[in-house]
Amino acid sequence: MEENYIIILRESLEKKVRILKDIIRRNEEQKDILEDDNAAADEFERNVDEKERLVQQIVDLDAGFEELFKKVEKELSVNREKYASEIKRMQDLIREITDLSAKVQSQEKVNRDLATIKFAGIKKQVKKVRQSQKAVSAYYTNMSRANYYDPQFFDSNK
């Protein structure tokens, strides 16, 4: 039974590697979206939603891995030689996961900086639009008053 659990542990790590690689690909797409001035906001939102789904899968995998590892931890330590190849493969996967996680973190930092710059630019554009709307409104208000003349020959004694 423990052998099956150990295989499940390894498969869980392999799935985590695949998901991290998918997140890296999504981060590259997100960077392209943030660098594209003509990109639609819904593209960015879809990308973020997909990444959230992938991150949730990793959280679930990690929780399951920890729970399963507790069940086989003693067996792994007692029969280390018996499971040497699986342990070695899992150690390699954990190293790969660590490297991929570091890459994801660096990509996230770059994307966060790009997003900050892009959203600051959008905020400036919104401010300019509001200022333009105020100017147009003030212009029309002034123009509507320009054609109004106070009565010139009004007798106020009556």
C-alpha positions in Angstrom: 0.0 0.0 0.0 2.8 2.4 0.8 4.3 1.8 -2.6 1.1 3.2 -4.2 1.2 6.2 -1.9 4.9 6.9 -2.9 4.0 6.7 -6.6 1.1 9.1 -5.9 3.5 11.5 -4.2 5.8 11.4 -7.2 2.9 11.9 -9.6 1.8 14.8 -7.5 5.2 16.4 -7.9 5.2 15.8 -11.6 1.8 17.4 -11.9 3.0 20.4 -9.9 5.9 20.8 -12.4 3.5 20.8 -15.3 1.3 23.4 -13.6 4.3 25.6 -12.8 5.3 25.5 -16.5 1.8 26.5 -17.5 1.9 29.4 -15.0 5.3 30.5 -16.6 3.6 30.4 -20.0 0.7 32.4 -18.7 3.1 35.0 -17.1 4.8 35.4 -20.5 1.3 36.0 -22.1 0.5 38.5 -19.3 3.7 40.3 -20.0 2.8 40.6 -23.7 -0.6 41.9 -22.8 0.8 44.5 -20.4 3.3 45.7 -23.0 0.7 45.9 -25.7 -0.9 49.3 -25.7 -3.9 48.0 -27.7 -4.6 45.0 -25.6 -8.1 44.7 -24.2 -8.7 44.6 -20.5 -10.7 41.4 -20.7 -7.6 39.6 -22.1 -5.7 40.6 -19.0 -8.6 39.6 -16.8 -8.9 36.1 -18.5 -5.2 35.6 -18.0 -5.3 36.5 -14.3 -8.4 34.2 -13.8 -6.6 31.3 -15.4 -3.5 31.9 -13.3 -5.7 31.9 -10.2 -7.2 28.6 -11.2 -3.7 27.1 -11.7 -2.5 28.5 -8.3 -5.5 26.9 -6.6 -4.5 23.6 -8.2 -1.1 23.9 -6.7 -2.5 24.7 -3.3 -4.7 21.7 -3.4 -1.8 19.5 -4.6 0.4 20.8 -1.8 -2.3 20.0 0.8 -2.8 16.5 -0.5 1.0 15.9 -0.8 1.5 16.9 2.9 -1.3 14.7 4.1 -0.1 11.7 2.1 3.5 12.3 3.0 2.6 12.1 6.7 1.2 8.6 6.0 4.4 7.3 4.3 7.1 9.3 6.0 8.0 6.5 8.5 8.0 3.9 5.7 10.3 6.0 3.6 12.8 6.6 6.4 12.8 2.9 7.5 13.1 1.4 4.0 15.2 4.1 2.3 17.1 1.6 0.1 13.9 0.0 -1.2 12.5 3.3 -2.4 15.8 4.9 -3.4 14.9 5.4 -7.1 11.5 7.0 -6.2 13.2 9.2 -3.5 15.8 10.3 -6.0 13.2 11.1 -8.6 11.2 13.1 -6.1 14.3 15.0 -5.0 15.0 15.9 -8.6 11.4 17.0 -9.0 11.5 19.1 -5.9 14.7 20.8 -7.2 12.9 21.5 -10.5 9.9 22.8 -8.6 12.2 25.2 -6.6 13.7 26.5 -9.8 10.4 26.9 -11.5 9.0 28.7 -8.5 11.9 31.1 -8.5 11.2 31.8 -12.2 7.5 32.4 -11.5 8.4 34.8 -8.7 10.7 36.8 -10.9 8.1 36.9 -13.7 5.5 38.1 -11.2 7.7 40.9 -10.1 8.3 42.1 -13.6 4.6 41.8 -14.5 3.6 43.7 -11.3 6.0 46.5 -12.3 4.6 46.6 -15.8 1.0 46.6 -14.5 1.8 49.5 -12.1 3.2 51.5 -15.1 0.3 50.6 -17.3 -2.3 51.4 -14.8 -0.6 54.7 -13.9 -0.8 55.6 -17.6 -4.5 54.6 -17.7 -5.1 56.8 -14.7 -3.5 59.7 -16.4 -5.6 59.2 -19.5 -8.8 59.1 -17.4 -7.7 62.3 -15.6 -7.1 64.0 -19.0 -10.6 62.9 -20.2 -12.2 64.3 -17.1 -10.4 67.5 -17.5 -11.4 67.7 -21.2 -15.0 67.0 -20.2 -14.9 69.8 -17.7 -13.5 72.2 -20.2 -16.2 71.3 -22.8 -18.9 71.7 -20.2 -17.5 75.1 -19.1 -17.3 76.2 -22.7 -20.9 75.3 -23.4 -22.1 76.9 -20.2 -20.2 80.1 -21.1 -21.5 80.0 -24.7 -25.1 79.6 -23.6 -24.7 82.7 -21.4 -23.0 84.7 -24.2 -26.3 85.0 -26.1 -28.2 86.2 -23.1 -28.5 90.0 -22.7 -30.0 91.8 -19.7 -33.1 93.9 -20.6 -31.8 97.3 -21.7 -34.9 99.4 -21.6 -36.9 97.9 -18.8 -38.8 100.4 -16.6 -38.6 99.1 -13.1 -40.8 101.9 -11.7 -44.1 100.4 -12.8 
